[in-house]
Amino acid sequence: MRIAFVEDILRFSIPLGIAGIAASLREGGHAVRVSVVTKDLDRTLDELADWKPDAIAFSVISGSHRGYYEIARRAKERLGVLTLWGGPHPTFFPEIIELPWVDAVCIGEGEEAVCALADEFDALGALPAEVPNFWIKTGGAVHRNPVRPRNRQLDDLPWAARDLYYEQFPIIRRHGIKHFLAHRGCPYKCTYCFNDSYNSIYREQAGDKKVFSSRSPDSIVDEILDLRERVPVRMVAFVDDVFTLHRRWTMEFAEVYARRCGIPFSINARFDNVDEEMVLALKAAGLSLVYAGVEGGDEYIRNTVMKRNMTEESMYAAAELYKKSNVKLLTENVVGNPGETYEMAKRTLAINIRLKPDIANASVFAPYPKLAMTQYAIDGGWFDGNFDSLNSNYYHGTVLKFPTDRDARRIVNLRCFFSFLSHFPRFLPVVEPLLDLRPNVAFRWFGDLVDGFYLKRCVAYKLGWGDFITTLRHYLTNYRQGSTAGRTAEARNLIAEAGQAVDRTQSPVVPV
């Protein structure tokens, strides 16, 4: 089978989900390619027509789905190909199978599922009906297949097919930071995150209750060193939700990585699951940057609404460990939560001022499908349940209602000044009157530039000016802009034209 993965925007980080599925398909004897639309869909369709795929595949997050609908509609008109859908939005909203430009929806992990579908397609010469993890539309009927258990043997999976990107996009190849995954899954039940709902799919359909799996440290290092033979790898970014979840594994990784690799690296970690011995071991291995979530400064928002179950004291204690070990800290923060007032959001800023992170990254809550906090927002009247109003950019606006219009303006604008004020709190009396103004492009550009400046200071190697300018331009025009195709009028109008009759608020997780 010939499958073309189509994306609508080019980012610095290779989408490891797509690259992993592509690697598994190639290992199974199937042909794959990657196309990025950017702003020229016609050109992309011309290239795909020359390549003659049997199917095009999309990995979709909520908010970008409208743009991908338009791409799929045009591709079907032009090429007459099958369309395969996966990623967070289809996983939690498989009812998109009802749309005329959707043929199959993959729920959950894709490597085994997509390979099985491709094998069956080659054997039958047509789209099969019964493939675990897929909802498939054939002969006018929808076949809702349950998921198979999660793959536990992560070391047996082929390494991501990064070459599909490096050969086409030199900016990604040259970029010194390369991204890797060490684990899959997360046991925490944060209401703004997809993991708890994702785990419930496997628990209910496959009886699969183990939510966390890891690669062996040697397998990870093997992949990094192999990649370094072919492209620059000056810093490694581990993008796992919680890298330090299992202490024994983490200590083993630190020993293996220090002995065999030593390339500076970053991780995501909770403030409350690290200790001094672990931080020192990771620092000795090359840890240079930690992403850690404050998320909400107001205790009610953080621990009751978000269910973070985290104390301020644990944040300050871990931040002190990082400071003593000379490890940079990037805090993740969410403002504009359901029911949050401006004063509540200011408490998030206050914690960051005391933590003194190297960068305080703030985003605006987006009510994605099947999140517990999304349902909380709907029940409270803060969100109308229309997921088609979302954009994939969660930095520059909100679709929620707030206690007052003034709260809404001030919270969205606070996001733009958040990192600056965490470093220079003395300017808060100057900035605060500006927050009453209507959110605007000048504030957004200021916030993005400040964030970019502090992000550069967190990089573990020195960027030359040429690389810095190229990186900054790409960061501002792609990384913070969200879905390209999703901003077109065609994409905004497409769903209404299709007459989609899908319940956007209460659709079940994944009925079988």
C-alpha positions in Angstrom: 0.0 0.0 0.0 1.2 3.5 -0.7 0.4 6.0 2.0 1.2 9.7 2.0 1.1 11.5 5.3 0.0 15.1 4.9 0.5 17.9 7.3 -0.6 21.5 7.1 2.3 23.2 8.9 6.1 22.6 9.4 7.4 22.7 12.9 10.9 22.3 14.4 10.0 19.0 16.1 9.3 16.0 13.8 5.9 14.5 14.7 7.2 11.3 16.2 3.8 9.6 15.9 3.8 10.0 12.1 7.5 9.1 11.8 7.0 6.0 13.9 4.0 4.7 11.9 5.9 5.5 8.7 8.9 3.5 9.9 6.6 0.5 10.7 5.0 0.7 7.3 8.3 0.7 5.5 9.5 -2.2 7.6 6.3 -4.1 6.4 7.1 -3.4 2.8 4.7 -0.5 2.2 5.6 2.8 0.5 5.4 6.1 2.5 6.0 9.8 2.0 5.4 13.0 3.9 3.9 16.2 2.4 3.6 19.5 4.1 0.9 21.8 2.6 2.0 25.2 4.2 0.1 27.8 2.0 0.0 26.0 -1.4 -2.4 23.1 -1.4 -2.6 22.9 -5.2 1.1 22.3 -5.4 0.9 19.6 -2.8 -1.9 17.9 -4.6 0.1 18.0 -7.9 3.0 16.3 -6.1 0.7 13.7 -4.6 -1.0 13.0 -8.0 2.5 12.3 -9.4 3.3 9.9 -6.5 -0.1 8.1 -6.9 -0.9 7.1 -3.2 -3.6 4.6 -2.3 -4.4 6.7 0.7 -3.5 9.9 2.4 -3.2 10.0 6.2 -3.6 12.8 8.7 -2.6 13.1 12.3 -4.9 15.8 13.8 -5.2 17.8 16.9 -8.5 19.5 17.8 -8.5 23.0 16.4 -6.6 22.0 13.3 -9.3 19.6 12.2 -11.1 22.2 10.1 -8.1 22.8 7.9 -7.5 19.1 7.4 -11.2 18.6 6.4 -10.6 21.1 3.6 -7.4 19.3 2.5 -9.1 16.0 2.6 -12.1 17.3 0.6 -9.9 18.7 -2.1 -7.7 15.6 -2.2 -10.7 13.4 -2.7 -12.0 15.6 -5.5 -8.6 15.7 -7.2 -7.1 12.2 -6.5 -10.1 10.0 -5.5 -8.0 8.4 -2.7 -8.9 6.9 0.6 -8.3 9.1 3.7 -7.0 7.7 7.0 -7.3 9.8 10.2 -5.5 9.5 13.5 -4.2 11.6 16.4 -5.9 13.2 19.4 -9.0 14.6 17.6 -10.1 11.5 15.8 -9.2 9.3 18.8 -11.6 11.2 21.1 -14.0 12.2 18.3 -14.2 9.2 16.0 -17.7 10.3 14.9 -15.9 12.2 12.2 -16.3 9.0 10.3 -19.7 10.3 9.3 -18.1 13.0 7.2 -17.9 12.4 3.4 -14.2 12.9 3.2 -13.3 10.4 6.0 -12.9 6.7 5.2 -11.2 5.3 8.3 -10.4 6.6 11.8 -7.6 5.2 13.9 -8.2 5.3 17.7 -5.1 5.2 19.9 -1.8 3.7 18.9 -1.2 3.5 15.2 1.9 1.4 14.4 0.3 -2.1 14.5 -3.1 -0.9 13.5 -2.1 1.0 10.3 0.3 -1.8 9.3 -2.6 -4.3 9.7 -4.9 -2.1 7.6 -2.2 -1.8 4.9 -1.6 -5.5 4.8 -5.3 -6.2 4.5 -5.7 -3.6 1.8 -3.0 -5.2 -0.3 -4.6 -8.7 0.2 -8.1 -7.6 -0.7 -7.4 -4.7 -3.1 -9.9 -2.6 -1.1 -10.4 -1.1 2.3 -11.0 -3.9 4.9 -13.8 -3.6 7.4 -12.4 -5.3 10.5 -9.1 -3.9 11.8 -8.7 -3.4 15.5 -8.3 0.3 16.5 -10.2 1.5 13.4 -13.6 2.8 12.7 -14.0 2.1 9.0 -16.6 3.1 6.5 -17.2 0.6 3.7 -20.3 -0.2 1.6 -22.3 2.6 3.3 -21.8 1.1 6.7 -19.5 2.1 9.6 -17.6 -0.7 11.3 -16.7 0.2 14.8 -13.8 -2.0 15.8 -12.5 -2.0 19.4 -8.8 -1.2 20.2 -6.2 -3.9 20.7 -4.0 -3.8 23.9 -1.2 -1.2 23.9 2.2 -2.2 22.5 4.5 -3.0 25.5 7.6 -3.9 23.6 8.7 -0.4 22.7 12.3 -1.5 22.0 11.1 -3.7 19.1 9.5 -0.8 17.2 11.6 0.6 14.4 13.2 4.0 15.0 11.3 6.9 13.6 11.6 7.6 9.9 13.1 11.0 10.4 14.7 11.0 6.9 11.2 11.6 5.4 11.6 15.1 6.9 15.3 15.7 6.8 15.5 15.1 3.1 12.8 17.6 2.3 13.3 20.3 4.9 16.9 21.4 5.5 15.8 23.7 8.4 14.7 20.7 10.4 17.8 18.8 9.5 20.2 21.6 10.5 18.3 22.4 13.7 20.6 21.3 16.6 17.8 20.0 18.8 16.4 16.6 18.0 13.3 15.1 19.8 13.0 11.6 21.2 10.5 9.5 23.2 11.6 7.3 26.1 8.1 6.3 27.5 4.5 6.0 26.6 1.6 6.8 28.9 0.9 8.8 32.0 -1.0 7.7 35.2 -1.9 11.1 36.4 -5.5 12.3 36.1 -5.0 16.0 35.3 -8.4 17.2 33.9 -6.9 19.5 31.2 -4.9 16.6 29.7 -6.0 13.8 27.4 -4.2 10.9 29.3 -7.0 9.9 31.7 -9.6 9.7 28.9 -7.0 7.9 26.7 -6.4 5.3 29.4 -10.1 4.7 29.8 -10.4 3.8 26.1 -7.9 0.9 26.6 -9.3 -0.1 30.0 -12.9 -0.3 28.8 -12.3 -1.9 25.4 -9.2 -4.1 25.8 -9.0 -4.6 29.6 -5.7 -2.9 29.4 -4.9 -1.2 32.7 -1.2 -0.7 32.5 -0.8 2.9 31.4 3.0 3.4 31.4 5.7 1.7 29.4 9.4 2.5 28.8 12.1 1.8 26.4 15.4 0.5 27.7 18.0 3.2 28.2 20.4 1.4 25.8 17.8 1.4 23.1 17.3 5.2 23.4 21.0 5.9 23.4 21.5 3.6 20.3 18.9 5.7 18.4 20.5 9.0 19.4 24.0 7.9 18.5 22.8 6.4 15.2 21.1 9.7 14.3 24.2 11.7 15.3 26.1 9.9 12.6 23.9 11.4 9.9 22.6 14.8 11.2 23.6 17.4 13.8 22.4 16.4 17.3 23.6 19.2 19.6 20.8 18.8 22.2 18.3 16.1 22.8 14.7 16.9 23.8 12.8 14.1 25.5 9.1 15.0 25.0 7.6 12.4 27.3 4.8 13.7 29.5 6.7 12.8 32.7 10.2 11.6 32.1 11.0 10.9 35.8 7.9 8.8 36.7 9.9 5.7 37.7 12.8 6.5 39.9 14.8 3.2 39.3 14.5 3.5 35.5 15.5 7.2 35.7 18.7 6.4 37.7 19.6 3.6 35.3 19.1 5.9 32.4 21.3 8.6 33.9 24.1 6.0 34.3 23.8 4.7 30.8 23.4 8.1 29.1 26.4 9.5 31.0 28.6 6.6 30.0 27.6 6.3 26.4 26.3 9.6 25.2 26.5 12.8 27.3 24.8 15.1 24.8 22.9 17.9 26.7 19.3 17.1 27.0 15.9 18.4 28.3 13.0 16.6 30.0 9.5 17.1 31.2 9.1 16.4 34.9 6.6 17.1 37.7 7.9 19.2 40.5 6.8 16.6 43.0 8.5 13.5 41.7 12.2 14.4 41.7 14.7 14.4 44.5 18.3 15.7 45.0 20.0 12.4 44.1 18.0 12.1 40.9 18.6 15.7 39.8 22.4 15.3 40.5 22.5 12.0 38.5 20.6 13.5 35.6 22.8 16.6 35.7 25.9 14.5 35.6 24.4 12.7 32.5 23.9 16.0 30.7 20.5 17.4 31.9 20.5 21.1 31.0 16.8 22.0 31.0 13.6 20.9 32.7 10.0 21.6 31.7 7.8 21.6 34.8 4.2 22.5 35.1 2.9 25.0 37.6 -0.2 25.1 35.4 -2.4 27.0 37.9 -1.3 29.3 40.7 -4.7 29.5 42.4 -5.0 26.5 44.7 -8.6 25.9 43.9 -8.0 26.0 40.1 -4.8 23.9 40.4 -6.0 21.1 42.7 -9.8 21.1 42.5 -10.4 22.0 38.9 -7.2 20.8 37.3 -6.6 17.9 39.8 -2.9 18.5 39.9 -2.7 17.5 43.6 0.5 19.6 43.9 1.6 21.9 46.6 3.4 25.2 46.2 6.1 23.9 48.6 7.0 21.1 46.3 7.5 23.5 43.4 9.8 25.8 45.4 11.8 22.8 46.7 12.3 21.3 43.2 13.2 24.7 41.7 15.8 25.1 44.4 17.3 21.7 43.4 17.5 22.8 39.8 19.1 26.1 40.7 21.7 24.4 42.9 22.5 22.0 40.1 22.7 24.7 37.4 19.8 23.1 35.5 17.6 25.6 33.7 13.9 25.6 34.4 11.0 26.3 32.1 7.6 26.4 33.8 4.4 25.5 31.9 1.4 27.6 32.9 -2.2 27.7 31.8 -4.3 30.8 32.1 -7.9 31.3 31.1 -9.2 28.2 32.8 -13.0 27.7 33.2 -14.3 30.0 36.0 -10.9 31.7 36.4 -10.9 35.4 37.2 -8.0 37.7 36.4 -7.0 37.8 40.1 -6.8 34.0 40.0 -4.6 34.1 36.9 -2.3 36.7 38.7 -1.6 34.1 41.4 -0.1 31.9 38.7 2.2 34.8 37.8 3.0 35.4 41.5 4.3 31.8 41.9 6.4 32.1 38.8 7.9 35.4 40.2 8.9 33.5 43.3 10.2 30.4 41.4 12.4 32.6 39.1 12.4 30.2 36.2 14.5 30.8 33.1 11.3 31.1 31.2 7.7 31.1 32.3 5.8 29.8 29.4 2.0 30.5 29.5 -0.8 29.3 27.2 -4.5 29.7 27.2 -6.7 26.8 28.1 -8.3 25.1 25.1 -11.4 22.9 25.7 -10.5 19.9 23.7 -12.9 17.0 23.2 -13.3 14.3 26.0 -11.3 16.3 28.6 -12.8 16.3 32.1 -12.1 20.0 32.3 -13.9 20.6 29.0 -17.0 18.9 30.5 -16.5 21.1 33.6 -16.5 24.2 31.3 -19.6 23.0 29.5 -21.5 22.3 32.7 -20.5 25.7 34.1 -21.7 27.5 31.1 -18.2 28.7 30.2 -18.0 26.8 26.9 -20.8 26.1 24.4 -19.5 22.7 23.3 -18.7 23.7 19.7 -15.3 22.2 19.1 -15.3 23.6 15.6 -14.7 27.1 17.1 -11.3 25.9 18.3 -8.0 26.8 16.6 -4.9 24.7 17.0 -3.1 27.8 18.4 -3.6 28.0 22.2 -1.5 31.1 22.7 -3.5 33.9 21.1 -7.1 33.7 22.2 -9.9 31.9 24.0 -13.3 30.4 23.2 -14.4 30.4 26.8 -16.8 32.8 28.5 -15.4 34.5 31.6 -17.0 36.1 34.7 -16.7 39.5 33.0 -15.5 40.7 29.6 -12.8 42.6 31.4 -11.5 39.4 32.9 -11.4 37.8 29.4 -9.3 40.7 28.0 -6.9 40.9 30.9 -6.3 37.2 31.0 -5.6 36.8 27.3 -3.3 39.9 27.4 -1.6 38.6 30.5 -0.5 35.6 28.5 1.5 37.9 26.2 3.3 39.6 29.1 3.6 36.6 31.3 7.2 35.7 30.7 8.4 39.3 30.8 6.6 40.0 34.1 8.0 36.9 35.7 11.5 38.3 35.1 10.6 42.0 35.7 7.7 42.1 38.2 8.5 45.7 39.0 6.8 46.6 35.6 3.5 45.1 36.6 2.0 48.6 37.6 3.0 49.8 34.1 1.7 46.8 32.2 -1.5 46.2 34.1 -3.4 49.2 32.6 -2.5 47.9 29.1 -4.2 44.6 29.9 -7.6 46.4 29.7 -7.1 47.1 26.0 -8.5 44.8 23.4 -6.2 41.9 22.7 -4.2 42.8 19.6 -1.4 41.7 17.3 1.2 44.0 18.9 0.8 42.3 22.3 0.9 38.9 20.7 4.1 39.7 18.8 5.7 41.1 22.0 4.9 38.0 23.9 6.1 35.7 21.2 9.4 37.6 20.8 10.0 37.7 24.6 9.3 33.9 24.8 11.6 33.3 21.9 14.4 35.3 23.5 14.2 33.4 26.7 13.9 30.1 24.9 17.2 30.8 23.1 18.8 31.3 26.4 17.7 27.8 27.4 19.3 26.1 24.5 22.4 24.2 25.6 24.6 25.2 22.7 25.5 28.5 21.1 23.4 29.6 18.0 25.2 31.5 15.3 23.4 34.7 14.2 22.4 33.1 10.9 20.9 30.1 12.5 19.2 32.3 15.1 17.5 34.6 12.6 16.3 31.5 10.6 15.1 29.8 13.7 13.3 33.0 15.0 11.6 33.5 11.7 10.3 29.9 11.6 9.3 30.2 15.3 7.2 33.3 14.7 5.6 32.3 11.4 5.0 28.6 12.1 5.5 27.5 15.7 3.1 30.0 17.3 0.6 30.4 14.5 -1.3 27.2 14.6 -3.0 25.4 11.7 -2.4 27.1 8.3 -5.3 25.6 6.4 -7.6 26.0 9.4 -7.6 29.7 9.0 -9.1 29.7 5.5 -12.7 30.7 4.9 -13.2 27.4 3.0 -12.3 25.4 6.1 -14.5 27.5 8.4 -17.5 26.9 6.2 -16.9 23.3 5.3 -18.6 21.6 8.2 -21.8 23.4 7.8 -21.9 22.6 4.1 -21.5 18.9 4.9 -24.5 18.9 7.2 -22.7 17.0 9.9 -25.1 15.8 12.5 -22.6 14.9 15.3 -23.2 15.6 18.9 -20.2 17.8 19.7 -20.6 17.9 23.5 -21.7 14.5 24.8 -20.5 11.9 22.3 -19.4 8.8 24.1 -15.6 8.1 24.5 -15.5 5.3 21.9 -18.7 3.2 21.7 -18.3 -0.2 20.2 
